């Protein structure tokens, strides 16, 4: 549930839906079941590995299915906290305004544009909220909560995606790999391709066609690393009023910049890159020319939707092109 914008309450939620839990549990179970053939062998080591894999898989499934859903409702006078496991009862707690003595807003180490509220109570207890869903208005949300709870000296969060910034930043400025690193990786690729051939010669065995074929493949892999390694450094989006500057690197490490303007956009959508909608959602922009730009990873679908909505506003993208 996103932050409420039409009432005085702020709602924060954390926890996957039943459908997401089933998908993640099914994947964990499938990986664990791949080890079951080892149970029917005579090798003690394989049996032990299979049993451990099944136990770990079962633990993942149980952990995913039993993880609680948490909801915070922040009103002007109190915080109502609800916590419920899929098969348990709803547990609630009310934190009064007078019990709150401090507020901090630390960022996430895994996802750069993710912020949680950490309240310090008079008793010394610290309560951490679910993430703030609208990542484009973190400063406004924090200032509003600090004012209504009369918490002094709240440090303003550093948010690269805040709508109050003249420029919103997605990702990190790309940096080219050093020539030394590229040479090392290229040599490793060549060495690995030559290992089977060298081993056969050392043992006095005739190399097979596969061993011989690996040699030119290693050279090709080394050339690809040397020529195109910097293409995987990612993109850096600078979102401004009227346009987006997309900074990337060519294969040889020289910088490259593209510009996206609102009238060029055919569609803007939300996509998922990975299995989880809580961590791997991005914004995809397709231009009328046929080119497509994928943003750096943002986070959950709700967070990505907030960023996409701000992009639509800043670029003035037409309503028929907005598929968010």
N, C-alpha and C positions, 0 to 999 in steps of 0.2 A: 504494500500500500504506500503510495507516495505521500510526501508532505502535503498537508492540506493547505490550500492557498485561498480558499473562499471562506474560511472560518478562523476563529482565534486559536484553534487547536492545531498542534503540529503532531503528525502521526509518523512513526518510524516502525518499520517491520524488518525482521530478519528470519530467514527460514525458507527452505525450498518447498515447492508444491509437491503434492503426491505424485504427479506425473514425472517430475524431475527426479524425485527419490527413486521411483521404479526404474527409470533409465539408468541412473548411476548404480543402483543395486544390481541390475541385470548385467551391466558391464563387469562389475567386480566379480559376480558369480561366474560369468563366462570365463574370465581369466583364471579363476581358481579351478574351474572344472577342466581346464586344459592340462592340469597336472595329475588328474585322476588315473591315467594309464600306468603311472609309476606305482600305484598301489598293488598292481597285479603282477609285478616282476619279483624276481628273487634277490634283487640287489637291495641291501639294507639302506644304502645311501639314497637311492631313488625313492624308496618308501618313506624315509624320513622327510625328504624334500617335499613329496606330495602331501604328506600329512600337515607339514608346516604351512604350505601354500593354501590348503583347504581351510585351515584354522584362521589364517590371516584374512582370506577372502570372506569367511563367515563373520569375522570381526568387523570388516568394512561394511558388510551388508547390514549387520545389526546396528552399527554406529550411524549409518546413513538413515535407516528407517526410524530410529528412535531419537534422532536429533530434534530438540524442541523448537517450536516456533515462538518468537518473542515479538511482542507489540508494545510500543511505548506511545502513550497519548499525553502530550505535554500541554497543559492548560495554563492560564495565567496564575493559578494559585497552587497547582500541585502537578505531580507526575503520576500517572496511572500505568503500572507495569503489569502486563499479562504474559504468562509463560505456560505453554501447553505442549506436552508430548503427544505424538499421534495416538497413543493408546492410554493416555492419562487424563487426569482432570485439569481444568484450568486453574492455575494459581495466580492470584493477583496481589499486588502490593501498591500502596499509596505512599508517595513521598511528598510531604508538605513543603510549601515554599520556605517556611522558617527553618527547616532542617538543612537547607542547602547553603553551604558556606563558600564553595569554590567551583569553578568551571574551567576545564581545559578542552582543547580540540586538537588532539594529535592526529597526524595523517597516518595512512596505512603504509607499511613497508612493502607490501606486495603490489598494491594498486596505488599509483601516485595520487590520483584525484579521488580519494575516498577518505571521508572524515567521520569520526564518531565523537559524541559528547561524553566527557568524563566528569561526572559530578562528585564533589567531595562533600560529605555530610558532616554535621556537627559531631557525630560520634567517631569520625575518622574514616568511616567506610567510603569506598569509592565505587561508584556505579557507572558502567560503560553502556552506552546506548547502542542500538543498531545503527548502521551507516545512514548518513543523511542522503536521501534519495536524489534530491535536486542539487546536483553538484555544481550547477551554475549560479546558485544563490546561497552558498555556504556562509559568506560573510553576513548577509542580511539575516539569515536564520539565527546565527550565533549572536549577533547584536540584539535581535529581538528577544531571545531567551534570556540573555544576560540582563537586559533592561527589566523584563517582567519579574525576574527572580531577584533583582537588585544585587547582582554579583559584581563586585568591583574588579578592576584590573584584569579583565579577560583579554588574553593576547589574541590579536586578529590572525586567523589562519592564513597561511600562504597557499593560495589556491590558484594554480595556473589556468583553471577553467572557469573562474568566476566571471560572471557577466559584467561585473563592475570594472574589469580590466579592459583597457583599450585594445589589447591583443590577448586572445586566448591561445594557450599553447597545448598541443597534443603531441606526446612523445618527447624524444630527446634530440637535440641537434646531432646529426650524423657525424661520426668521426671515422676517417679512413684507417684501415688496418696498417700497421707499420710494415715496411718492406721486409724487415727481419722476420716478422710473424708469418707473412705470406710465403717467404722462402722456406721456413721451417715446415709449414703444412704441406707445401709442394714436395719437399724432400721426403716427408713421411709417406705421402701417397705413392711416390715412386718406390720407396723401400718396401712398403707393404705388398705392392704388386710383384716385387722381385723375390719375396721370401719363399713362396712355394718352389720357384725355379731353382733358387740357390740351395734350398734344403735337399731337393732331388739330386743335384750335382754333388753335394757334400756326402750324401749317402751312397753315391755311385749308381743311382737309379736313372733310367731315361725319363726326361721330362715329358709330360703328357701335352696334348693340344691345349688343354685348359691352362696349364702352367705357362705355355708360350703366349697364349692369347692375353694373359693378364699383364704382360710386360708393356705392350702398346697402350692398354687401357690405363695403366698407371701413369704413363706419359701424358695421355689425354686428360686425365684427372688433374695432374699437376698443372697443365696449361690452363685448364678451366679455373682452378683456384687462383692462379697468377693473374688471369685476365678478368675474372668476374667476381672475385671475393667481395669487393665493396658493394656489390648490388644487394647484399643481404644485411646491410647495416640499418635498413629501415628508413622510415620517412618522418619528417618533422613538420607538423601543420601549425601555421600561424594564422589564426582566424581573426580577421579584422572587419570593420564596417565596410561592406561592399565587395570584399574578395577574400580568398584564402590563398596563402602562399605555401606551397608544398616543396620542402627542401629535401633533396636526396643526393646520392652520389652515383656517378657513372662507375663502370667497372674499374677504371684506372685510378679512381679516387678523386677525380675532379668534381666540384660541386655542380648540382643541377637544380634549377628552380622552375616550378610550374605555377601558374595562377589560375584560379577558378573564380568566375564571376557568376552572379545569380542568373543572368539571362542565358548562360551557356548550359545550365543544369537541366537535364532531361528528367532524371528522377533522383531522389535522395531516400535511402532506405536504411534500416537497421539489419545487420547480419550477425551471425554467430560464427566465430572462428575457434573451434574447439568443442568439447562435449558439454561444457557448463554454461548456462545462461547467467550465472552469477559472477563470472570472471572474464568471459571472452567475447563480449559484444563490441561491435565496431559500427562506424557510420560508413556507408558506401555511397559515393556520388558518381552517377553516370552522366556524361556530357552528351550533347546533341551530336557531337562529332564522332561519338562511338567510344571515346576514351573512358576509362573507369579508374577511380581513385578510392583506395581503401585506407581508412584512417588507422593510426596506431590503436592498439587495444585500449578501450576505455574502462570497461568493468561490467557491471550487471546491465540487464536490458533497461531497467528503469534509469540508471545513470546515463547510458548511451542515448536514451530517448530525450533526456534533458539537454544533453549536448547537441543532439540533432535539431531539437526545437530552436535552440539559440542560433545555430548555423542558419536555419531557415529564416529567422528574423534578421540576422545581420546581412545576409546576402539578398534578402527580398525575393526568395524563391517563390515562384507561382504556386498557388494552391494545388493545381492539378499535377504538379511535379513532386509534391510532398507525400511520400508513402510511409512516413514514420508512424 
